Amino acid sequence: MSSTIIEAVAFIMVESVLMQKYNKVIILNKKEGETPLGALECFRTRHKSYNGLPMTYAGRLDPMASGVLLVLVGEEIKNKEKYLKLDKEYEFSVLFGFATDTYDILGKCVKQGLAQDLILNLLEKNIKNNLKYFKGKLIQKYPMYSSKTVKGKPLFVYARSGENVEIPEREVSVKNLKFLKLRKINAKKLLENIEKRIAKVGGDFRQKEILKIWKDNLKNKKENYFIADLKIKCSSGTYVRVVANDLGERMQIPAIAFSIKRTKVGRFSL
């Protein structure tokens, strides 16, 4: 066989291998602190064979959220809208005692307060009684710290500048919302946890300013706080941190999403 034929066969084989990567969905486990783009770039760095291939992620995850991130490769990018519409499942925790402008730990505290004489089982009962209001079809406002575009600018730009804007809303659907457990954490351990996790975040998310606020609120304090672990199945576009914030408002106790892990997108899971 001539060298020209061998080279041609080799070229066809390489092209065939490359084409097998088209029409493909990759399931990444986005780490807490990463952006979706950072997770995708990290994957490319570890898997050089994907260099040069068109890739995009289908559905964002907040910096403090972790879990399933779908990445579409090649021709599958054309089907992105289909993946964006898939239902999602999350395991998340709600911290009671604080409300922030981002509805999670990566935000400025705007309100705090928790009756220290709360009895664990009474709080658990209160949570369970209020979860029914977050099932079915809901009208949910977008959080100000989100990438939702209004008049050509993401909402977080308005939030940072302090400019007033009408916050859009949308209908979402919560298929299931389940209480798992309630636990207690003291102020010292809570601060250590928050400091460690915010340190993972890259980019400009006001980390220094936010950490100072958390330290001012928790350092040398003796209070105990409560964290509820929950599980949710919801439609695309549902903000879990909004559910956490709204649950607190309904219970008249400040609350934020303490942690969020996406466990499933449609039929895709880790």
PyMOL commands that set and color helices and strands:
alter all, ss='L'
color gray80, all
select helices_A, chain A and resi 3-20+36-46+48-50+74-84+120-134+155-161+187-198+207-218+240-251
alter helices_A, ss='H'
color red, helices_A
select strands_A, chain A and resi 24-30+55-57+65-73+88-96+98-100+109-112+136-141+149-150+153-154+169-186+224-234+255-265+268-269
alter strands_A, ss='S'
color yellow, strands_A
deselect
rebuild
show_as cartoon
